Amino acid sequence: MGYFLLYESMLDTVLYARDKWLVDDGVMLPDKAILNVCAIEDAAYKSEKIDFWDSVYGFDMRVIKDIAISEPLVDVVEAKVFLFFRKPVWFSNLPPLIQLELKPTTVVYFLVNQ
């Protein structure tokens, strides 16, 4: 299910389905969830997604830039833009996980100097 487990809040749904339909000796696959983070640097991508708001079909929409940059963005990027290797920040074995263990998380910002 990829990033949908957390980004689209599907983990609650997966746990509900497991609790409702999985028989006692049933197997849940995949049975692990890992969230990785990796910093990237891609000026062309930033220009396409963020600087786009400077002129939208001739209209000045710069007021949207602050909102757009604060929203999470999930996308596929090329390996050449990675600044370092991925780092796991959350791991869970899904079969024993209960919904009460899912707590709101703190947003962490990384500052990378080149």
Buried (B, 14 or more C-beta within 10 A) or exposed (E): EEEEBBEEEBBEEBBEEBEEEEEEEEEBEEEEBEBEEBEBEBEEBEEEBBBBBEEEEEEEEEEBBEEBEEEEEEEEEEEEBBEEEEEEEEEBEBBEBEEEEBEEEEEEEEEEEE
